[in-house]
């Protein structure tokens, strides 16, 4: 279970950044819209890292030995 904390925190950060970015794009004007776009892009990058990290952690079995796919 300890291996799942990293991908979980990355996933929460990704969703939070995307949410904040969308709110900034809807309610912001001028530079806030650009900041919202940047926040969404960073959220998507964090989400991709979360998926990659989760996939790498799932390749190990419970005994720590890598599984063959």
TIVO-2410 file (N, C-alpha, C; in nm, 3 decimals):
# residues 69
REC num residu      c1      c2      c3 atome chaine
REC   1      X   0.082  -0.120   0.000     N      A
REC   1      X   0.000   0.000   0.000    CA      A
REC   1      X   0.086   0.126   0.000     C      A
REC   2      X   0.205   0.117   0.055     N      A
REC   2      X   0.290   0.235   0.062    CA      A
REC   2      X   0.335   0.281  -0.077     C      A
REC   3      X   0.335   0.192  -0.175     N      A
REC   3      X   0.376   0.230  -0.310    CA      A
REC   3      X   0.271   0.314  -0.380     C      A
REC   4      X   0.147   0.309  -0.334     N      A
REC   4      X   0.039   0.380  -0.402    CA      A
REC   4      X   0.027   0.525  -0.358     C      A
REC   5      X   0.101   0.569  -0.256     N      A
REC   5      X   0.088   0.706  -0.208    CA      A
REC   5      X   0.141   0.806  -0.310     C      A
REC   6      X   0.251   0.777  -0.375     N      A
REC   6      X   0.308   0.869  -0.473    CA      A
REC   6      X   0.213   0.896  -0.589     C      A
REC   7      X   0.165   0.792  -0.658     N      A
REC   7      X   0.070   0.815  -0.767    CA      A
REC   7      X  -0.059   0.881  -0.720     C      A
REC   8      X  -0.102   0.850  -0.597     N      A
REC   8      X  -0.225   0.910  -0.545    CA      A
REC   8      X  -0.207   1.060  -0.525     C      A
REC   9      X  -0.095   1.100  -0.468     N      A
REC   9      X  -0.071   1.243  -0.447    CA      A
REC   9      X  -0.055   1.316  -0.580     C      A
REC  10      X   0.010   1.253  -0.677     N      A
REC  10      X   0.022   1.315  -0.809    CA      A
REC  10      X  -0.115   1.331  -0.875     C      A
REC  11      X  -0.202   1.232  -0.856     N      A
REC  11      X  -0.335   1.238  -0.915    CA      A
REC  11      X  -0.417   1.350  -0.851     C      A
REC  12      X  -0.408   1.363  -0.720     N      A
REC  12      X  -0.480   1.470  -0.651    CA      A
REC  12      X  -0.428   1.606  -0.696     C      A
REC  13      X  -0.296   1.619  -0.708     N      A
REC  13      X  -0.238   1.746  -0.754    CA      A
REC  13      X  -0.282   1.778  -0.896     C      A
REC  14      X  -0.288   1.676  -0.982     N      A
REC  14      X  -0.328   1.698  -1.121    CA      A
REC  14      X  -0.472   1.746  -1.129     C      A
REC  15      X  -0.561   1.682  -1.056     N      A
REC  15      X  -0.702   1.723  -1.060    CA      A
REC  15      X  -0.721   1.862  -1.000     C      A
REC  16      X  -0.647   1.892  -0.894     N      A
REC  16      X  -0.656   2.024  -0.834    CA      A
REC  16      X  -0.607   2.133  -0.928     C      A
REC  17      X  -0.494   2.109  -0.994     N      A
REC  17      X  -0.442   2.208  -1.089    CA      A
REC  17      X  -0.538   2.229  -1.205     C      A
REC  18      X  -0.595   2.122  -1.256     N      A
REC  18      X  -0.690   2.137  -1.368    CA      A
REC  18      X  -0.814   2.213  -1.324     C      A
REC  19      X  -0.864   2.185  -1.204     N      A
REC  19      X  -0.982   2.255  -1.154    CA      A
REC  19      X  -0.954   2.404  -1.136     C      A
REC  20      X  -0.842   2.435  -1.073     N      A
REC  20      X  -0.805   2.576  -1.052    CA      A
REC  20      X  -0.784   2.646  -1.186     C      A
REC  21      X  -0.721   2.577  -1.281     N      A
REC  21      X  -0.699   2.636  -1.412    CA      A
REC  21      X  -0.828   2.666  -1.486     C      A
REC  22      X  -0.924   2.574  -1.478     N      A
REC  22      X  -1.053   2.597  -1.545    CA      A
REC  22      X  -1.127   2.713  -1.480     C      A
REC  23      X  -1.122   2.721  -1.346     N      A
REC  23      X  -1.188   2.833  -1.277    CA      A
REC  23      X  -1.122   2.964  -1.317     C      A
REC  24      X  -0.989   2.964  -1.327     N      A
REC  24      X  -0.919   3.086  -1.367    CA      A
REC  24      X  -0.955   3.126  -1.510     C      A
REC  25      X  -0.971   3.027  -1.599     N      A
REC  25      X  -1.007   3.060  -1.736    CA      A
REC  25      X  -1.150   3.111  -1.747     C      A
REC  26      X  -1.240   3.060  -1.664     N      A
REC  26      X  -1.380   3.104  -1.672    CA      A
REC  26      X  -1.397   3.243  -1.612     C      A
REC  27      X  -1.342   3.263  -1.492     N      A
REC  27      X  -1.369   3.388  -1.420    CA      A
REC  27      X  -1.258   3.493  -1.435     C      A
REC  28      X  -1.144   3.453  -1.487     N      A
REC  28      X  -1.034   3.547  -1.499    CA      A
REC  28      X  -1.037   3.626  -1.629     C      A
REC  29      X  -0.966   3.737  -1.628     N      A
REC  29      X  -0.954   3.819  -1.747    CA      A
REC  29      X  -0.808   3.853  -1.768     C      A
REC  30      X  -0.769   3.866  -1.892     N      A
REC  30      X  -0.632   3.906  -1.924    CA      A
REC  30      X  -0.531   3.798  -1.889     C      A
REC  31      X  -0.439   3.833  -1.800     N      A
REC  31      X  -0.332   3.741  -1.762    CA      A
REC  31      X  -0.380   3.621  -1.683     C      A
REC  32      X  -0.495   3.635  -1.616     N      A
REC  32      X  -0.547   3.522  -1.539    CA      A
REC  32      X  -0.588   3.407  -1.631     C      A
REC  33      X  -0.638   3.441  -1.751     N      A
REC  33      X  -0.675   3.335  -1.846    CA      A
REC  33      X  -0.550   3.257  -1.887     C      A
REC  34      X  -0.442   3.327  -1.915     N      A
REC  34      X  -0.316   3.261  -1.952    CA      A
REC  34      X  -0.265   3.176  -1.837     C      A
REC  35      X  -0.275   3.227  -1.715     N      A
REC  35      X  -0.237   3.148  -1.598    CA      A
REC  35      X  -0.321   3.022  -1.583     C      A
REC  36      X  -0.448   3.033  -1.618     N      A
REC  36      X  -0.537   2.916  -1.614    CA      A
REC  36      X  -0.496   2.811  -1.716     C      A
REC  37      X  -0.459   2.855  -1.835     N      A
REC  37      X  -0.413   2.761  -1.938    CA      A
REC  37      X  -0.286   2.690  -1.892     C      A
REC  38      X  -0.194   2.766  -1.832     N      A
REC  38      X  -0.070   2.706  -1.782    CA      A
REC  38      X  -0.100   2.606  -1.670     C      A
REC  39      X  -0.194   2.640  -1.581     N      A
REC  39      X  -0.230   2.549  -1.473    CA      A
REC  39      X  -0.290   2.420  -1.527     C      A
REC  40      X  -0.374   2.429  -1.628     N      A
REC  40      X  -0.433   2.308  -1.687    CA      A
REC  40      X  -0.325   2.222  -1.753     C      A
REC  41      X  -0.232   2.284  -1.823     N      A
REC  41      X  -0.124   2.209  -1.887    CA      A
REC  41      X  -0.040   2.138  -1.781     C      A
REC  42      X  -0.007   2.208  -1.673     N      A
REC  42      X   0.068   2.145  -1.564    CA      A
REC  42      X  -0.011   2.031  -1.500     C      A
REC  43      X  -0.142   2.048  -1.489     N      A
REC  43      X  -0.227   1.941  -1.436    CA      A
REC  43      X  -0.227   1.818  -1.525     C      A
REC  44      X  -0.230   1.840  -1.655     N      A
REC  44      X  -0.227   1.727  -1.749    CA      A
REC  44      X  -0.093   1.654  -1.740     C      A
REC  45      X   0.016   1.729  -1.726     N      A
REC  45      X   0.149   1.668  -1.713    CA      A
REC  45      X   0.156   1.587  -1.583     C      A
REC  46      X   0.104   1.642  -1.474     N      A
REC  46      X   0.103   1.568  -1.347    CA      A
REC  46      X   0.017   1.442  -1.358     C      A
REC  47      X  -0.094   1.451  -1.429     N      A
REC  47      X  -0.180   1.334  -1.450    CA      A
REC  47      X  -0.109   1.226  -1.529     C      A
REC  48      X  -0.033   1.266  -1.629     N      A
REC  48      X   0.043   1.168  -1.707    CA      A
REC  48      X   0.150   1.103  -1.622     C      A
REC  49      X   0.217   1.181  -1.539     N      A
REC  49      X   0.318   1.124  -1.449    CA      A
REC  49      X   0.253   1.029  -1.349     C      A
REC  50      X   0.134   1.061  -1.304     N      A
REC  50      X   0.062   0.974  -1.212    CA      A
REC  50      X   0.030   0.839  -1.277     C      A
REC  51      X  -0.012   0.843  -1.403     N      A
REC  51      X  -0.044   0.718  -1.472    CA      A
REC  51      X   0.081   0.634  -1.494     C      A
REC  52      X   0.190   0.699  -1.531     N      A
REC  52      X   0.316   0.626  -1.552    CA      A
REC  52      X   0.365   0.565  -1.421     C      A
REC  53      X   0.358   0.642  -1.313     N      A
REC  53      X   0.403   0.592  -1.183    CA      A
REC  53      X   0.317   0.475  -1.136     C      A
REC  54      X   0.186   0.487  -1.155     N      A
REC  54      X   0.096   0.377  -1.117    CA      A
REC  54      X   0.121   0.252  -1.198     C      A
REC  55      X   0.151   0.270  -1.325     N      A
REC  55      X   0.177   0.153  -1.410    CA      A
REC  55      X   0.307   0.084  -1.369     C      A
REC  56      X   0.408   0.162  -1.335     N      A
REC  56      X   0.535   0.103  -1.292    CA      A
REC  56      X   0.521   0.031  -1.159     C      A
REC  57      X   0.438   0.083  -1.071     N      A
REC  57      X   0.420   0.018  -0.941    CA      A
REC  57      X   0.340  -0.111  -0.954     C      A
REC  58      X   0.248  -0.118  -1.049     N      A
REC  58      X   0.168  -0.239  -1.066    CA      A
REC  58      X   0.246  -0.353  -1.126     C      A
REC  59      X   0.361  -0.327  -1.185     N      A
REC  59      X   0.439  -0.434  -1.246    CA      A
REC  59      X   0.502  -0.525  -1.142     C      A
REC  60      X   0.514  -0.477  -1.018     N      A
REC  60      X   0.569  -0.561  -0.912    CA      A
REC  60      X   0.458  -0.639  -0.845     C      A
REC  61      X   0.488  -0.761  -0.807     N      A
REC  61      X   0.394  -0.842  -0.732    CA      A
REC  61      X   0.402  -0.807  -0.584     C      A
REC  62      X   0.324  -0.877  -0.503     N      A
REC  62      X   0.322  -0.851  -0.360    CA      A
REC  62      X   0.454  -0.887  -0.294     C      A
REC  63      X   0.528  -0.980  -0.354     N      A
REC  63      X   0.656  -1.020  -0.295    CA      A
REC  63      X   0.771  -0.934  -0.345     C      A
REC  64      X   0.745  -0.832  -0.424     N      A
REC  64      X   0.850  -0.742  -0.471    CA      A
REC  64      X   0.916  -0.787  -0.600     C      A
REC  65      X   0.876  -0.901  -0.653     N      A
REC  65      X   0.935  -0.954  -0.776    CA      A
REC  65      X   0.854  -0.900  -0.895     C      A
REC  66      X   0.924  -0.859  -0.999     N      A
REC  66      X   0.857  -0.807  -1.117    CA      A
REC  66      X   0.778  -0.918  -1.186     C      A
REC  67      X   0.657  -0.884  -1.230     N      A
REC  67      X   0.574  -0.981  -1.302    CA      A
REC  67      X   0.605  -0.973  -1.450     C      A
REC  68      X   0.590  -1.083  -1.517     N      A
REC  68      X   0.607  -1.088  -1.662    CA      A
REC  68      X   0.471  -1.070  -1.726     C      A
REC  69      X   0.462  -0.979  -1.819     N      A
REC  69      X   0.332  -0.953  -1.884    CA      A
REC  69      X   0.313  -1.043  -2.003     C      A
***
